[in-house]
Amino acid sequence: MATLRVPDVVPSPTDDCERLRKAFKGWGTDEKTVISILGHRNANQRRKIRETYHQLYNKSLIADLESELSGDFGKAVILWTYDPAERDARLAKQALQTTKRGINHLHPIIEMACAPSSPHHLVAVRQAYCSLYDCSLEEDIGSTLSLPLRKILVGLVSSYRYDKEVISMDVANSEADLLHNAIDKKQLDHDYVVWILSTRNVFQLRATFQCYTKKFGNPIEEDIKNSGKGDLENLLRVIIICLDSPERHFAEVVQNSIIGIGTDEDMLTRAIVTRAEVDMMKVRGEYFNMYKSSMDNAVIGDTSGDYKNFLLTLLGAKI
């Protein structure tokens, strides 16, 4: 389901480091070499490259990338080169430091809590956050956001979901009723809403959402949207979609990043970088189903130069 293309025969970390070091020297940086190496290495291979680079040159690869690359291309390569847990921890910190109105800036936190590659990843993100910022992610959410948003997000990031396909239809039916009752009474931050969304495994939740639609006629995210237009309703809608269909959520993120005047490069970068090793093939398929256009064409139409080539590389294109 990943779109990342790793060669059948991967050079040693030492060879990759020597080529990267050479790409940084001389008149200007050889961006094509940077893309050809880092754009075709998985997380474990990139970690070994970072470690080997420090051993060989007593320098941080990330620091050298920061000094050699610039603009959206540089930000995308650096974000990709980080360990995935550290990357998400940094995205979470940036989200909490953003003061934009609405909840769009909180999407990275929802994504890492509701659509992780595994429950272990979220634990690793929380550990990385503590190491980087000397406090917990939960503490920062609590001190930055107000009720009811912090109540819901703390519940989500504290979760450790069972990741096997275990479903009880009795539970699905009863919890569909509970969710409908909360929406009907506009009690979207009720304790049992938070408890259901933050503890049930995703297979159980998807069964509950299906029961909801059959019993009450509308998808749950539609009823939430119709119940109000505030931050809480918008937050819960994104949470539901991310839990129910991560590929739909990320297809929407890509589309929202390119519509209108100008491109939101940070949003586009985040979607592609964080999912290229997870489920980007499914995201690409959902994007086509929803918008009748390929994601490659969307990237080509709204980006340029090395930034465009790097994103297309992560999408699996042969650059």
VEXLUMBA-528280 format. One record per residue (C-alpha): x, y, z; residue in three letters. Coordinates in steps of 0.2 Angstrom, whole numbers, plus 5000, padded with zeros to 4 digits. Example, Ala and Ser with C-alpha at 12.3 -4.5 7.8 and 13.67 -1.06 7.14 Angstrom:
REM residues 2
506249785039Ala 506849955036Ser 
This chain:
REM residues 319
500050005000Met 501550115001Ala 502150214986Thr 503950224991Leu 505050144979Arg 506650064987Val 507849984975Pro 508149794975Asp 509949814979Val 510249954991Val 511950034993Pro 512750035010Ser 512450175022Pro 514250225020Thr 514050235001Asp 512550335003Asp 513350455015Cys 514850485004Glu 513750524989Arg 512750645000Leu 514250725006Arg 514950744988Lys 513250824983Ala 513450954996Phe 515151014991Lys 515651114976Gly 514651254968Trp 512951224973Gly 512051074980Thr 511650924968Asp 509850914973Glu 509550764961Lys 510750654970Thr 509850704987Val 508250654979Ile 508850494971Ser 509550434988Ile 508450495002Leu 506850484991Gly 507150294989His 507550245006Arg 506350175020Asn 506350235038Ala 507550105044Asn 508750145030Gln 508650335033Arg 509050305051Arg 510650205047Lys 511150345035Ile 510950475048Arg 511950375061Glu 513250335048Thr 513450515042Tyr 513750575060His 515050435063Gln 515950475047Leu 515950665047Tyr 515450705066Asn 514050815059Lys 512150805059Ser 511450755042Leu 509850855046Ile 510951005050Ala 511850995034Asp 510250975024Leu 509551135033Glu 511151225027Ser 511151155009Glu 509251155005Leu 508051285005Ser 506151325003Gly 504751205002Asp 505951074995Phe 507151085009Gly 505751075022Lys 505050925013Ala 506650825013Val 507050865031Ile 505350815037Leu 505550655027Trp 507350625034Thr 506750635052Tyr 506350475061Asp 504450455059Pro 504050465077Ala 505150625079Glu 504350695063Arg 502650675071Asp 503150745087Ala 503850905079Arg 502250925068Leu 501250905084Ala 502251045093Lys 502051155077Gln 500251125077Ala 500051185096Leu 501151335092Gln 499951395078Thr 498651525083Thr 497551515067Lys 495751515070Arg 494751355067Gly 495451175069Ile 496451145053Asn 498051175062His 497651025074Leu 497450905060His 499250835062Pro 498850785080Ile 497150705074Ile 498150605061Glu 499450535072Met 498150485085Ala 496850415073Cys 497750355058Ala 499450285064Pro 500450155056Ser 500250055072Ser 499850085090Pro 501650075094His 501950225083His 500850345094Leu 501850285109Val 503450325100Ala 502850495096Val 502450535114Arg 504150475119Gln 504950575106Ala 503950725111Tyr 504550715129Cys 506350695124Ser 506250845112Leu 505250965123Tyr 505450915141Asp 503550895144Cys 502250775138Ser 501150795123Leu 499650785134Glu 500350925145Glu 500551035130Asp 498851005123Ile 498051035140Gly 498951195143Ser 498751265125Thr 496951215121Leu 495351245130Ser 493851135134Leu 493151035125Pro 494551015112Leu 495850975125Arg 494750845133Lys 494550755116Ile 496350765110Leu 497050715126Val 495950555126Gly 496550525108Leu 498350545110Val 498350445126Ser 497550295117Ser 498350125114Tyr 497150035102Arg 497049855100Tyr 497549825082Asp 496749665077Lys 495049645069Glu 493949605084Val 492149665082Ile 490549645093Ser 488949695084Met 488049715100Asp 489349845106Val 489249925088Ala 487349945090Asn 487350005108Ser 488750125105Glu 487850195089Ala 486350235100Asp 487550325113Leu 488350425099Leu 486650475091His 486050525108Asn 487550635111Ala 487350715094Ile 485450745096Asp 485750825113Lys 487250925107Lys 488350845120Gln 489750805108Leu 491050805122Asp 490150685133His 491250565143Asp 490650415134Tyr 490950495117Val 492750525121Val 492850355128Trp 492150265113Ile 493250365101Leu 494850355110Ser 494750165116Thr 493950055103Arg 494949975090Asn 494650045072Val 493749895066Phe 492449905080Gln 492250095077Leu 491950065058Arg 490649935063Ala 489850065075Thr 489850195061Phe 489050075049Gln 487650035062Cys 487450215065Tyr 487050245046Thr 485850095045Lys 484950145060Lys 484850335058Phe 484950365040Gly 486450475038Asn 488350445041Pro 488850505058Ile 490050635051Glu 488550715042Glu 487450725057Asp 488950795067Ile 489150925053Lys 487250965053Asn 487250985072Ser 488351145072Gly 489751235063Lys 490951265078Gly 492651205081Asp 492051055091Leu 490950995077Glu 492351015064Asn 493550925075Leu 492450775078Leu 492050765059Arg 493950755055Val 494150625069Ile 492750515063Ile 493350525045Ile 495150485050Cys 494650335060Leu 493350275047Asp 494350305031Ser 496150375033Pro 496350375014Glu 494850485012Arg 495450605025His 497150625017Phe 496450634999Ala 495450785006Glu 497050855014Val 497950854997Val 496450924988Gln 496151065001Asn 498051104999Ser 497851144981Ile 496151224979Ile 495951414978Gly 497251544976Ile 498951474979Gly 499551314987Thr 499751265005Asp 501351185003Glu 501551135021Asp 499851035021Met 500350955004Leu 502050905011Thr 501350835027Arg 500050725018Ala 501350645006Ile 502850635018Val 501850555032Thr 500850425021Arg 502150375008Ala 502750225018Glu 501050185025Val 499550195014Asp 499850315000Met 499250194986Met 497550184994Lys 497550374996Val 497950394978Arg 496550284973Gly 495350374984Glu 495950544977Tyr 495550484960Phe 493850414965Asn 493350574974Met 494050704962Tyr 494150614945Lys 496050664943Ser 497650584948Ser 498650644963Met 500250654952Asp 499350784940Asn 498850884956Ala 500650894962Val 501250934944Ile 500051074942Gly 500351154959Asp 502251134962Thr 503851154952Ser 505651114952Gly 506551004965Asp 505051014977Tyr 503950944963Lys 505150804959Asn 505350754977Phe 503550734980Leu 503250644964Leu 504650524969Thr 503850484986Leu 502250454976Leu 503150324966Gly 503450414950Ala 505050374941Lys 506050534941Ile 
